[in-house]
Amino acid sequence: MNYNIGVLISGDGSNLNAIINNGINVKFVVSNNQNARGLLIAKKNNIPVYTFKNLLILEEEVSKLILHYNTELLVLAGFMKILSRKFIHSLPHNSIINLHPSLLPAFQGKNAIIQALDYGVKYTGITIHYVDEGIDTGMIIDQKILSINKDDTYNTLQARIKIIEHNLYPLTIKRLLDKKRN
C-alpha cells in the first residue's frame, strides 16, 4: 500500500532515511536549512526538495505542497522550528506528527537528552505525538522506554535513542495511515 507523506527536516535526515527505507512514499521534503544533509538523502531518492528560510513562507508553501502532492500526513523529522497556530489549524486535525527524544511530558523542547542526563533520571525514551500549538504538548501516539546506563554520555544515549527512532517512527507512520484509510 502506498503511503503519501510530506516531511519537514532541519538536519541530517537520519529519520527521513529510515522512513524512506521502510517503503513509505515521501512526496516532498521541506527544510528551513538549505545546508541540511537530509536534503541530499531526499535528492538521492528522487524526492522533490524545497527550502525556505522564512517560516511564514515555508508554512504557506507546505500548505500548497500538501494539496499538490495529495499527502495524508505531515511528518516532522528533526524539524527544529515551531509551526504557527494558524498553520496547524489550517490542516485537518491530527495530520501533523512529531518525534521527540524523551518520554513526554518530561523534558519538552530542545536538549531533551541533555536534560535527562543532567536530571539524573534512570529512564528516558522517545515519544511520537500529534503536533498542537504547544511545544511537545500534543496527544501522545506512541512511546518507547529506554534505560539510561551509568556510563552513558550524550553521544552514547543519543545513538541508542536514534536506533529506537529509526524503528518506531516508520512503523507508527504506517499504522496511522492504515487507520486513516479504514
C-alpha positions in Angstrom: 0.0 0.0 0.0 1.3 3.4 -0.9 1.6 6.0 1.9 1.8 9.6 0.8 3.5 11.9 3.3 5.4 15.2 3.4 8.5 15.5 5.6 9.9 18.6 7.3 13.6 18.4 8.3 16.3 20.7 9.6 19.3 18.4 9.9 21.0 15.2 8.9 17.9 13.3 7.9 18.5 10.0 9.6 14.8 9.6 10.4 13.9 10.6 6.9 16.2 7.8 5.6 14.6 5.3 7.9 11.1 6.4 6.7 12.2 6.0 3.0 13.8 2.6 3.7 10.6 1.4 5.2 8.7 1.9 1.9 6.7 5.0 2.9 6.1 7.2 -0.2 7.6 10.6 0.7 6.2 13.0 -1.8 8.3 16.0 -0.8 10.8 17.2 1.7 11.0 20.7 3.0 13.7 22.3 5.2 14.3 25.6 6.8 18.0 24.9 6.4 19.5 24.9 2.8 22.5 23.0 4.2 20.6 20.2 5.8 22.3 16.9 5.0 18.9 15.3 4.9 18.2 17.1 1.6 20.9 15.0 0.0 19.1 11.9 1.1 15.9 13.1 -0.5 17.6 14.1 -3.7 19.3 10.7 -3.9 15.9 9.1 -3.7 14.4 11.4 -6.3 12.2 13.2 -3.8 11.5 16.8 -4.6 13.1 19.2 -2.1 12.2 22.7 -1.1 14.0 25.1 1.2 12.6 28.2 2.8 14.4 30.1 5.5 11.4 32.3 6.4 9.0 30.3 8.5 5.9 32.1 7.3 6.8 31.4 3.6 7.7 27.8 4.5 4.2 27.3 6.0 2.4 28.8 3.0 4.4 26.7 0.6 4.0 23.5 2.6 0.2 24.1 2.5 0.4 24.2 -1.3 2.6 21.2 -1.4 0.2 19.1 0.7 -2.6 19.8 -1.8 -0.4 19.4 -4.8 1.0 16.0 -3.8 -2.2 14.8 -2.0 -0.3 13.9 1.2 -2.1 12.3 4.0 0.3 13.2 6.8 2.9 15.8 7.5 5.9 14.3 9.4 8.4 16.4 11.4 11.7 14.5 11.4 14.2 16.7 13.2 12.5 19.9 12.1 13.8 22.5 14.6 11.2 25.3 14.2 7.9 25.8 15.9 4.9 25.8 13.5 2.4 28.6 13.9 -1.0 28.1 15.4 -2.5 29.4 12.1 -0.7 26.8 10.1 -1.5 23.9 12.5 -5.2 24.9 12.5 -5.3 25.2 8.7 -4.7 21.5 8.3 -7.0 18.6 9.2 -7.0 17.7 12.9 -4.2 15.2 13.8 -2.5 15.4 10.4 1.0 16.6 11.7 3.2 14.3 13.8 6.5 14.8 15.6 9.2 12.7 17.2 10.8 13.7 20.5 13.8 12.2 22.2 12.2 11.9 25.7 9.2 10.3 27.4 6.9 13.3 27.2 5.7 15.2 29.1 9.2 15.1 30.6 11.9 17.2 29.0 9.9 19.1 26.4 11.6 21.4 23.9 15.3 21.4 22.9 18.1 19.5 24.5 15.9 16.7 25.9 18.8 14.2 26.1 21.0 16.6 28.0 18.1 17.4 30.3 17.6 13.7 31.1 21.3 13.2 31.8 21.5 16.4 33.9 18.4 15.5 35.9 19.7 12.0 36.6 16.7 10.0 35.6 17.1 6.3 35.2 14.9 6.1 32.1 14.2 8.1 29.0 13.0 7.1 25.6 11.1 8.5 22.6 7.7 9.9 22.1 5.7 10.2 18.9 2.9 12.8 19.2 0.5 14.9 17.3 1.5 18.5 16.9 -0.6 21.1 18.6 0.1 24.7 19.3 2.3 24.0 22.3 5.9 22.7 22.3 5.8 18.9 22.5 2.4 19.0 24.2 0.2 17.2 21.6 -1.6 14.0 22.2 0.9 11.1 22.6 0.6 8.4 19.9 3.4 6.0 21.0 6.3 5.9 23.3 9.3 3.5 23.8 11.2 3.4 27.1 15.0 3.2 27.3 17.1 2.8 30.4 20.0 5.2 30.9 23.2 3.4 31.7 25.5 4.8 34.4 28.3 5.3 31.8 26.0 6.9 29.2 27.2 10.2 27.7 25.2 12.4 25.4 26.6 10.6 22.4 26.0 7.1 23.6 22.5 7.8 24.7 21.7 9.7 21.5 22.9 6.8 19.4 20.7 4.3 21.3 17.7 6.7 21.0 18.3 7.0 17.3 18.1 3.2 16.8 14.7 3.2 18.5 13.5 6.2 16.5 14.5 4.6 13.2 12.4 1.5 14.0 9.4 3.0 15.8 8.7 6.2 13.6 8.2 4.4 10.3 6.0 1.7 12.0 3.9 4.3 13.7 3.5 6.3 10.4 2.3 3.2 8.6 -0.1 2.4 11.5 -1.6 5.9 11.5 -2.1 5.9 7.7 -3.7 2.5 7.8 -6.0 3.8 10.5 -6.9 6.9 8.4 -7.8 4.7 5.5 -10.0 2.2 7.4 
